[in-house]
Amino acid sequence: MLIETIRTAREATLQVKHTTAAISCARSVRGQSVIRYTGHSAIRTDCIEATVEILDQLKRQLAEEEKYAEECRLRMEEALRKVPDATTRKLFLRRFYEKRKWEEAARLVGLSTGAAKMRYKRYIEQEGTQDAA
């Protein structure tokens, strides 16, 4: 459950970054004529007009994604608060939110790789028994 919550928050954050990058790209489009296909006919349109439409759509999409990412972040923080040990919380963030390898995540929180994996295993087992109860 915790890992899935962290991964969901990470994915939502990445989606916001991708949409922000798309907005940046759309803003760099210069005025040219383009041909847009609608159904069976082609319409010649000004590139700036099309870009404005795309920007508006992307901005609406970004607002929704930011709201969802914030909700996911809050759920992740709530789930992490339930982890009693600060080192284990940091380990889960490094490994599953930042997508670091076990060796690097362990080093960053001051553990050996084996100790980090053991903490992970114990927490997952503990979480499983709590969910079953």
C-alpha angles and dihedrals in degrees: 000000000000093000092049090050091051093047092049091052090049093050092048091051091049091050090055089052092050093050091047089053090049090053090052091051093048091051091056094060112114126215113279135137116261135181116236121196117219113179108307099344136070122227123198108221139170112265092223091057091051091046092052090053091049092047092051091050092047092049091053090047091049092052090053092045092049091052091049092045090052091050090049092048091052091049089049092050090049091050091047091051087063090062103092097205121070093207091054090049091052091046092054091048094049094045103039107021099037091033094226123164117258092253094053095041090050093048092049092055094041101254136117116251091250092050091049092051090047091052089050092049094047093048093048090049090048091048090050093053091048091051090049093052 
